[in-house]
């Protein structure tokens, strides 16, 4: 029995589809197909699905907005779990909100502006979902998700649990949720503000992102080493414009790889070339910010 039929029989009300395209659903625009994609509609269904996949040894991966990820060219004989239907957001206090994992960054900012809750403006323009942003501790120098998360509802070993911010093991572009736990909902704390002020602050951060490279990319590929800019290091190593097949180091920002019709293998080769060159020339081991899937 194939995976699609097996899941369909076990979860007759679950939304599922065959032949999910990674190229169509990631910002880098490459990769093969997954045999099945599943779209849980509520927490209990998500927990039961993930537990089932683990118990039966069926490979799976969680995919949010499809940014900061690099798929493989080979087809994935497993399940892509997507939380698009878990998109509820509500005000829980004067300066707090609760957002389900599938809420997009744009939806979060719009809702918080309507609630007149500020503090999330630094995330303006970052392609993400709340779940992905939490898992990867997304953000910029002045603010990361770890600065605004109060607690996370997550799937851990078949149970739905609530974790405090400290239990999430946040660090630079990392968290517990990149190591097995699955984000389902997040309690977020901002600050009372006025909608006009929130709009002005968002415009400032949007303008700061206007200079970033255009085209299909994963965003920044590498974490900035302490005290350094990864993009500047890569540039100083003469790698701007470096190319592997259809993948190119951006001439605008060297921490971006632009896909101009290339394959995932092209991108992966270019990443390794950058890491090797930087280590040889500068003695710095760059750490990838992106996540490899599956």
C-alpha angles and dihedrals in degrees: 000000000000123000094252093055093043093054092042091055094045095043108030093169096047118109108237137162137193127237103018112198116224090190091059095045104043128073092230089059102219140095139084133273134287117222093230139012119198128198114197114201101201139021098258091052091049093050093048092047095050091045090050093051091049094046093050094043093240112158114239141168134196116235123189123168091341094240124128090023134111118201126195127253091233119086115261114234093207147059131296109208114207126185100200090129093054093079106129118134126179141169111252101176145351092292104009137088137183118221128184117230096259096056108120122230090247093051091049092052093046093049094047090050089053090048089047091235114141134186098086097081094102087069091061112132096009108131104230150109122239089251094051093042090052095045094049094036088234123198146092133273095285098046141013131180090260086067094059105031116104098173141341131220106215146167111245122171093336097314133103106232136172115229127195119230090259092053091056091075093222118189135152105322091335142090144159088277094070089058106056109300117106124218114229104161137000134209108215130193123206133154133267108263143152122264092235092054091047090052092050093048092048090051090054093054092043089054091050089057094047092089094057117112119277122223136058110327143135094239115243110003099198136043113243109254112236108284094005141087111234090208092053092048092050090048092050089053088061096248102128106120093016110152141202111181107304095345119096136181104240118254088213101052119007094209089068126081114202120208111217098179096310132136131254087253090058090054093046092051091050091050091053091047091053093048093048094046094048092048093048095047102033106017090236120134105213116214118217116243092192124084121233115225139235 
